């Protein structure tokens, strides 16, 4: 096996000089974007609004096709919907007429998993995400944080090769967000899967990720990729008290602030 082949076998996701232009747009959504995500890594993507962060997830999921360049998943070009990717969006997007357990088990039902196995896995994930006792509740009866737990369980229950998350904790209050960040850390460290996580929150990127991709303002390009050196398992409470955390935050902020207009912070 060649060195190039070995490198590709270790990759979950690769963007090769990807540009995406929408019809009628005055500039590309992203332009000449290249990066790689190694298997079993947690990679955060940050950048100013409109830099194409969500576009990157949509390309990885196969929901969009590049105008130029290629997106590769597990060494193969993405040419259609990526059935091995789970997608958690900003909204929980639960089906309101289904109970918690039915929403969580939806992907298994679509994959024709036998009912006995399906019920067992649903029960396991309800316990894992702390929703025991709420199995038969409907989305309207849940708090925002609980709805997010359902969405995360639904994404992870079928053991996807890669999970794509688009600011899943953004609308939540600070305390709920911190709790879910730590819960996600614990779940991901147990699963050892690959995760690409879009966020505006610099703290969140450092808490969660192995690497942080910093995007430039539109048209979006990769400004820099920054390694997060903290070992796992991680405790958010311990991280924020460390001098190393402050140094990394300052480094990340220095990169990020050059891409935003602080005089127009309300935009």
Secondary structure, 3 states (H helix, E strand, C coil): CCHHHHHHHCEEEEEEEEEECCCCCCCCCEEEEEEEEECCCEEEEECCCCCCHHHHHHHHCCCCCCCEEEEEECCEECCCCCCCEEEECCCCCCCCCCEHHHHHCHHHHHCCCCHHHHHHHHHHHHHHCCCCCCCCCEHHHCCHHHHHHHHHHHHHCCCCCEEEEECCCCCCCHHHHHHHHHHHHHHHHHHCCEEEEECCCHHHHHHHCCEEEEECCCCECEEEEEECCCCCCCCHHHHHCCHHHHHHHHHHHHHHHCCCCHHHCCC
